[in-house]
Amino acid sequence: MKYTLYFAYGSNLDPRQMRRRCPSARPLGPAALPGWRLAFGGHSLTWGGPVATVVQDAEVRVDGILYKLCRDDLVELDRFEGHPHVYRRVRLPVEGIQGEPRRAYVYVLAVDEEEAPSSDYFKVLWRAYHRLGFDHQRLLAAMGGER
């Protein structure tokens, strides 16, 4: 069976959500997407407001989880993320836990205007950042707080 790598940075940081969406996905550990920053935009009916995306920014990086996905999981994830009409799936260079370079699929939502997400959506990310030991300042910066 052929596998691919996926970089999760938004609500897919929640392991229960990922198990529901992609039952055979295997988390490989923390990773980073250098040269991009976390942002919120668009509108999700599920979450009642804007959702996470990444925007190119050479000065920062986005923390996330690297997953190993089978083809069926990738197809299912495309459906959940609305690829190619909502999020666009692209392969980008990421850094694994030891800083090793990898290429992984990342879902990118083009946004015209950045807005804060609903409190329910933000709480999912906040809990994930806490559980994973990620820098909360990057999350707060995406909300319009300090960088």
C-alpha positions as CSV (number, residue, x, y, z in Angstrom):
1,M,0.0,0.0,0.0
2,K,1.3,3.4,-0.9
3,Y,1.5,6.1,1.8
4,T,1.9,9.9,1.7
5,L,2.7,12.5,4.4
6,Y,0.2,15.1,5.6
7,F,0.9,18.1,7.8
8,A,-2.0,19.0,10.1
9,Y,-2.0,22.5,11.7
10,G,-5.7,23.3,12.4
11,S,-8.6,21.4,13.9
12,N,-6.9,18.2,12.6
13,L,-4.5,18.6,15.5
14,D,-7.3,17.0,17.5
15,P,-6.5,13.2,17.5
16,R,-10.2,12.3,17.9
17,Q,-11.1,14.3,14.8
18,M,-8.3,12.7,12.8
19,R,-9.3,9.2,13.8
20,R,-12.9,9.9,12.7
21,R,-11.7,11.4,9.4
22,C,-8.8,9.1,8.6
23,P,-9.0,5.9,10.7
24,S,-5.7,4.4,9.5
25,A,-3.6,7.6,9.7
26,R,-0.5,7.3,11.8
27,P,0.9,10.4,13.6
28,L,4.6,10.6,13.1
29,G,5.1,13.4,15.6
30,P,5.5,17.2,15.7
31,A,6.7,19.0,12.6
32,A,7.0,22.6,11.4
33,L,6.1,24.5,8.2
34,P,8.8,27.1,7.9
35,G,8.2,30.3,5.9
36,W,4.4,30.3,6.6
37,R,2.3,31.7,9.4
38,L,-1.0,30.6,10.9
39,A,-4.1,32.7,9.9
40,F,-7.9,32.4,10.1
41,G,-10.3,33.1,7.3
42,G,-13.2,31.9,5.2
43,H,-16.3,30.5,6.9
44,S,-17.1,27.0,8.1
45,L,-20.7,26.1,8.8
46,T,-19.4,23.3,11.0
47,W,-17.4,25.7,13.2
48,G,-19.6,28.8,12.8
49,G,-16.9,31.1,11.5
50,P,-13.4,31.4,10.1
51,V,-11.0,28.4,10.2
52,A,-7.2,27.9,10.1
53,T,-5.1,28.4,7.0
54,V,-1.5,29.2,6.4
55,V,-0.1,32.3,4.7
56,Q,3.5,32.7,3.3
57,D,5.7,34.7,5.7
58,A,9.4,34.1,5.6
59,E,9.9,35.3,9.2
60,V,7.9,32.6,11.0
61,R,6.7,29.0,11.0
62,V,3.6,27.0,11.7
63,D,3.7,24.1,14.2
64,G,1.8,21.0,13.4
65,I,1.7,17.2,13.3
66,L,3.0,15.0,10.5
67,Y,0.8,12.1,9.6
68,K,1.4,9.1,7.4
69,L,-1.8,8.6,5.3
70,C,-2.9,5.8,2.9
71,R,-4.5,6.8,-0.4
72,D,-8.0,6.2,0.9
73,D,-7.4,8.5,3.9
74,L,-6.1,11.2,1.6
75,V,-9.2,11.0,-0.6
76,E,-11.4,11.2,2.6
77,L,-9.4,14.2,3.9
78,D,-9.8,15.9,0.5
79,R,-13.6,15.5,1.0
80,F,-13.6,17.0,4.5
81,E,-11.3,19.9,3.5
82,G,-13.3,20.7,0.3
83,H,-10.3,20.2,-2.0
84,P,-10.0,21.6,-4.6
85,H,-12.9,24.1,-4.2
86,V,-12.4,25.3,-0.6
87,Y,-8.9,24.3,0.5
88,R,-6.2,23.6,-2.0
89,R,-4.0,20.6,-1.3
90,V,-0.3,21.4,-2.0
91,R,3.0,19.6,-1.3
92,L,5.4,21.7,0.7
93,P,8.7,21.3,2.5
94,V,8.2,20.7,6.3
95,E,10.7,19.9,9.1
96,G,10.3,16.8,11.2
97,I,10.9,16.7,14.9
98,Q,14.7,16.4,14.4
99,G,14.6,19.2,11.8
100,E,14.9,16.7,8.9
101,P,13.4,18.0,5.7
102,R,10.3,16.2,4.4
103,R,7.6,17.0,1.8
104,A,4.1,16.7,2.9
105,Y,0.6,17.7,1.8
106,V,-0.8,20.8,3.4
107,Y,-4.2,22.3,2.9
108,V,-4.2,26.0,2.1
109,L,-7.3,28.2,2.1
110,A,-6.9,31.4,0.1
111,V,-8.4,34.2,2.2
112,D,-9.1,37.8,1.3
113,E,-9.6,38.9,4.8
114,E,-8.3,37.4,8.1
115,E,-10.8,37.2,10.9
116,A,-10.9,35.6,14.3
117,P,-12.4,32.1,14.5
118,S,-15.3,31.1,16.8
119,S,-14.4,30.4,20.4
120,D,-15.2,26.7,20.0
121,Y,-12.8,26.4,17.1
122,F,-10.1,28.4,18.9
123,K,-10.4,26.2,22.0
124,V,-9.7,23.1,19.9
125,L,-6.5,24.6,18.7
126,W,-5.6,26.0,22.1
127,R,-6.0,22.6,23.8
128,A,-3.9,21.0,21.0
129,Y,-1.1,23.6,21.3
130,H,-1.1,23.0,25.1
131,R,-1.1,19.2,24.8
132,L,1.7,19.3,22.1
133,G,3.8,21.9,23.8
134,F,3.6,24.3,20.9
135,D,4.3,28.1,21.2
136,H,0.9,29.7,22.1
137,Q,2.2,33.1,21.0
138,R,2.0,32.0,17.3
139,L,-1.6,31.0,17.9
140,L,-2.4,34.3,19.6
141,A,-0.6,36.2,16.8
142,A,-3.0,34.6,14.3
143,M,-5.9,35.9,16.4
144,G,-4.5,39.4,16.0
145,G,-2.4,39.4,19.2
146,E,1.3,39.9,19.7
147,R,3.8,38.1,17.5
